[in-house]
Amino acid sequence: MATASLAPLVTRRAQRRLGILLVLPVVVLIIVFFLVPLANALVYSVVDFDGISASPPFIGLANFREMFTDDLVWHALGNNAIWIVVGTVVPLVLGLLIALLLWGVRRGSLVYRLCFFLPYVLPGVAIGIVWGWIYDPVQGLLNRGLGAIGLDSLQRGWLGDPEWALYAILVTAIWGGTGFAIVIFVAALRNVDVEMVDASRIDGAGGPAQLWYIILPQIMPVFLMVLTLTLLGGFSVFDIIFIMTGGGPAGATDVIGTYAYEQAFQLSRIGYGTSLALLITVLSVPFAIALNRLQRRVSLQGTGA
């Protein structure tokens, strides 16, 4: 009897230990790659660290006060805002439209998906270099193509023009990132109730009505997931801008990421650069939490793919 009564207790203890062992690696990774760097960043943000001094002086919130009075920070934030809006809306809309076109394709759909997805898996360095050649003011394919069709007045040094450089890089980023949205949306559309779509067509519903009232509600969790990843990428964008212009010309394409790099590693203002990096986290986390909650709510309603 005693042995039988102890059996459930032993089983519960074994399950608890197994659960701890399964969770432990994740906890260690979070501590090592998130909490420790975050704590380190918080320390650097309140000192005047130049990367060399063994005991940098404590300056409190001076870095943050400077941040809010720095005109270049506001300029970089404006570029981030442009990137977030354009770099989120265009890939989502293009990705969804192309996915809808591929939805009805039976022969060769895999080839199409591979072609669209290929730019997404290419290294950012390779994309930046190739598009840098395309935008070259003398030998670039874009200017030569414009000249060939008689649009010489539109030719310019795309990456050297302060008014056009950011948008030129955005086109590159959209080309490289839209494939991700296409592949994810195509997969989500496979779970859409085709009978509902056919029934609505018989009832006289047009394409826009079918998309808004039938298709989008069924793929909404996936749509919100792609929206979250794309939007957060607009906050943390760095590599493609750094490769193509380095934030130039004259800071015209600087975003918070590139400006933080310049301050930290080119001007040896590690403390100020770290404060700018923390700003990215502070701005992006609320959006991530809000979109994550919205995605959970939609998923729990059971309307999603």
N, C-alpha and C positions, 0 to 999 in steps of 0.2 A: 504493500500500500504506500509506504513512504517513498519507495523508489518511483512508483507511478506518479505520485504527486509532485516529485521533483523534476520529472521529465519536461513538462511545459516550461518551467523556470530555466532549465539548462538550454532548451531550444531558443527561448527569448534572448538569453545572454549571447548565444552563438550568433543569432541573427543581428543583434546589436553590434557585436564585434565585426561581423562581416560588413555591415553597413558603414561602420567607421573606416574599415580598411578600404572600402570602395570609394568613399568620399575623400579620404586623406590626400591622395595625389592631387585632386582638384584644389583642395584647400592650400596645399603647399605651393602649387603653381600661382594661385591668386596672391598669396603672400609675397612670393619671390618676384613676380612679374607685374604686380599691380600695387599692392600696399607699400612695399619697400620703396619702389621708385616714386610713389606719390608722397610718402613721408620725406624722402630726399628732396623732392621738388619744393615742398613746403618750407623746408629748412633753407634751401638756396634762395627762395623768394624773399626772405626777410633779412638777408645779409648782402653786403656789397662784395660779391665774390668775382674775382677776375680770372679764375682758373689756375692761379699759381699760389696765392697766399694761403698759408697753412691755417691761419686764424683770421678769416675775414670779419670785418666789423659788423655788428648788428645794427640795422637801420630801420627795423620795424616795418611799417607799411609804406615806406618811402617809394619803393618800386611800384606799388599799386597806385599811389597818388600820381606819380609821374606818368603812368600808363594812361590815366584818364585825362591828362592835359597834353598828351603827345598827339599832335595833328597827324603824324604818320600812322599811328595806331588806328585812328578813325578812318583814314584813307584805306588802310588794309582791311578794316572791318567792312567798309563799303564794297570792296572787291570780293570779300567773302560772301556778302549778301547777294551780289550779282551771281556769283558762282553757285550759291545754294539754290536760287530761284531758277536760273536758266539751266544749270547743270542737273537739276532735279526734274523739272517739268518736261524738258525736251526728251531726255532718254525714256522717261515713263510713257509719254505720249507716242513717241516713235516706236518704242518697244512693244506697246500694246497694239498699235495699228499693224505693225509687221507681223506680230504673233497671230492676230486675227486673220491676216491674209494667208499665213502658213497653216492655219487651223484646217482649212478646207483642202489643203494640198495632200494628196496621197502618194504620188510618185515623186521621189527625189526630196522629200521633206527633210531627211537626215542631212543631205548635202547642203541644203539651204541653211539649216541650223548650224552646221559646222562652219560655214562661211561667215555667218553673222557672229558666231561666238569666238572665232579665232582672234580678232583684235583684242578681246577682253583678256585672253590668256597670254598675250605677248608681254614681255617685260616693258615697264614704263620707260626705261632708258632707250630701248629700241624704238618705241613709238615716238618719243621725243626727237630722236635723231632723224628718223625718216621724215617726220612732218617738218622738222627744221629745214631739210633739203627742199621739201615741197614749197615752203614759204620763202626760200631764198630769193632776194630781190632781183638777182641777175639771171641765175640759171634755174630757178625754181619752177616746178611744173605749173603752179597756179598762175604766176605772172606770164609765163610763156603761153599758157592756154588762153588767158585773157587777150594777149596780143594777137594770137592766131585768129580770134573771132572778132577782132576790131575794137576791143574794149580797153584800149591802151590807157584811157583816162582812169581806169579802176586799178591799174597797177600801182603797187606801193611796197615799201619794205614792211611787210606785215608785222614781224616781230620787233621791228625798230620804231614803229609808229605808236606813240603813247595812247592814241585814241583807239587803235585797233588791236594792239598786242594781246590784251586780256581776252578779247572775243576770239582771236585766232587760236589761242591756247584752248579756249572752251570748246571750239569746234573739234579740236584734236581729242579732248577728253570725252566728248559726246560720242565721237566715232569709236573710241576705245571701250566705252562703257555700255553703250546701248545693247550690245550683244548679250550681256548678262540678263537684262530685262527681257529680251526676246525669248531666250531659252527658258527662263523661269515661267513666263506667261504662257508659252506654248505647253509646258507641262501642266500648268494649272487648268488650261482650257480643256484638257482631256477629261477632266472630272465634271465639266459642265453638263447639265441635263439637256441633251440635244432634243429630246421630245418636247420640252418646254419651249425651246427656240422655234422648233417647227410649228408647234401649235400657235405661237404668237404670230408667226409669219402668215399662217392661214387666216388668223383673225385680223390681218391687215397691218400689223405692227411693222414699222420700218427699221432699218438698221440701227439708227441712233437710239430708238426706243428699246430695241432688243438689248443693245449694249448697256444702257443705263438701268433698265428695270430687271433684266434677267441675267445677263452675263456678269456684269460687275459685282452684284451682290454675292454671286457664287464664288468669285475669285478674290473677294475683298481681303481676306487674311493674307493671301500671297501678295496682293497689290500693296498692302500696308507694309509688309516685310521688305519689299523692294524699295518702297518709298523711304523707309527708315534707313536702310543701308546707303542709298544714294544721297539722302539729305545729310547724314552724318559725314559722308565723304566730302561734302562741300565745306564743312567746318574744318576738317583735318587735311584738306588738300595741300600738298607740298611738292611731291616728286616731279610731276609733269611741268609745273611752273619753274622749279629749280633747274631742271634739265634744259628747258627751252629758252628761258630768258634770265634765270637767276633773280627774278623780281624786277628786272629792268623793263624798258629803258627808264632810267631815272626814277625807279620805284613805282612805275605805272602799273605793274602787274603784281606788286607785293600783296600777299595775304598775310594773315597773322602768323601762319607757319613759317613762311620765308622771312618775314620781318624778325621773328623770334630767333631764327637761325643767324641772321646777320648780326643781331645784337649780341648773341651768346658766343659765336665762334669767329666772327670777323672783327668785332669790336671788343671782344673779351669781357663782355658784360653778362656773365653767366647768370647772376641773380635776376637781372631785368629780363633776360631772355626766358628764364624759367617762369617768371611771373606771366609773361605773355603766353607761354605754353599752357599754364594753368587756366588762363582766360578761355582758351579753346575748350577745355574740359567743362568749365563752369557754364559756358553757353550751350554746349551740345547735350549735356546730361539731361536737362529738363525736357528737351525734345525727344530724346531716346525713351525716357520714362513715359511720357504722354503717349507716344505712338505705340509703345509696347503694351500699355494698358488698353488702348483702343483696339489693338490687334487681338488681345485676349478676350475682350468683350465681344467682338465680332465672331471669334471662333466659338465661344460658348453659346452664342445664339444658334449655331449649327447651320449657318447659311453659306459658309465658305467652302472652298475646294479643299 
